[in-house]
Amino acid sequence: MEGNELDKNSLVKRTGSILGKIVVGVSIFIIVAFVVVMCLIVIPLPTSVKNADVDYQTSQIFTRDDMDEAIAVVKAEFKEMDCFEGCKMDKIVYDGDETSLRELESLKERNLDYDECILFKTYYTRSKIACFKDSWGPEEGMFIFWLGRKDGGNWGIVSSGTGY
């Protein structure tokens, strides 16, 4: 009988050991899955402007260098704005000379000291996790940046928003 008792005890120990390993393995899997999900929710995705297509249109006012300088300011601002955390800028479009001249007149009427104004529309894609985190709006959107400068100096953001 003692031999059978040892065999039963040995079997119980081995079965318990296998079940214990399964429980530990499942527990580790659940913990890792939980941590990964929490990281996706809590850790923001980086804002991306790197591969945005640029549509320069045709301009009689601005050179491509003028526009590239302004676009660099727009991209930097886009990356810094909390509301675009995790968004990807897909396209940036110069809105044309007519709009720029009209907006320059508007700036002058408001006594803002600029002699050039340029407007860009940016189109972005919202990450399913974390773009425009305070609103669950559409997955794609458009945001406008008005920039101004004086005497060929550096461009600065005059205003920005979703419409004009």
C-alpha positions, -999 to +999 in steps of 0.1 A: +000+000+000+028+024+008+040+021-028+005+031-041+004+060-016+037+073-029+025+070-065-007+089-056+012+116-038+037+118-066+008+121-092-009+148-070+023+167-068+029+165-105-007+175-114-005+203-089+028+214-104+013+214-139-018+233-128+004+258-109+025+264-140-007+269-161-021+294-135+012+313-133+015+314-171-021+326-176-016+352-148+016+365-165-002+367-198-031+386-183-008+411-166+013+416-197-018+421-218-032+446-193+001+466-192+002+467-231-034+479-233-028+506-206+003+518-224-017+522-256-043+542-238-021+563-216+011+568-236+003+591-265+014+582-300+039+607-315+025+635-336+037+631-372+044+658-398+074+643-415+057+628-445+030+654-451+024+661-488+028+698-497+007+715-523+023+748-531-002+759-557+010+788-579+020+820-563+030+854-578+037+866-542+058+840-525+088+820-535+091+783-527+117+792-500+091+817-485+066+789-483+090+763-470+100+787-442+063+792-433+056+755-436+084+747-411+067+770-386+033+754-393+047+719-388+065+729-356+033+745-342+012+714-352+036+692-333+034+714-302-004+717-300-018+693-274-049+688-294-030+671-322-012+647-299-010+614-318-023+629-351-006+626-385-005+656-408-013+642-442-012+673-464-005+710-462-019+733-489-012+769-497-046+786-500-036+809-528-025+845-534-060+859-533-066+846-498-032+858-486-039+893-499-074+894-484-061+882-451-033+908-452-059+935-456-078+920-426-046+922-405-040+958-415-076+967-405-069+952-371-037+973-368-015+942-368+020+951-380+026+927-409+034+933-445+029+897-456+004+871-447+002+835-459-025+809-452-021+771-451-047+744-447-035+713-430-053+680-434-047+654-407-057+619-397-067+612-361-053+581-345-080+558-332-064+561-298-052+596-291-057+625-316-079+654-306-082+635-273-107+659-259-132+653-287-142+621-304-147+638-337-140+625-372-109+605-380-099+631-406-099+669-403-087+702-415-070+729-396-059+764-408-028+784-400-024+821-407+011+834-406+025+869-409+059+886-412+073+920-416+102+931-439+110+896-450+117+885-414+106+853-397+071+839-401+050+838-370+016+823-363-011+850-364-041+828-359-052+792-363-084+773-363-109+752-381-124+778-404-121+814-416 
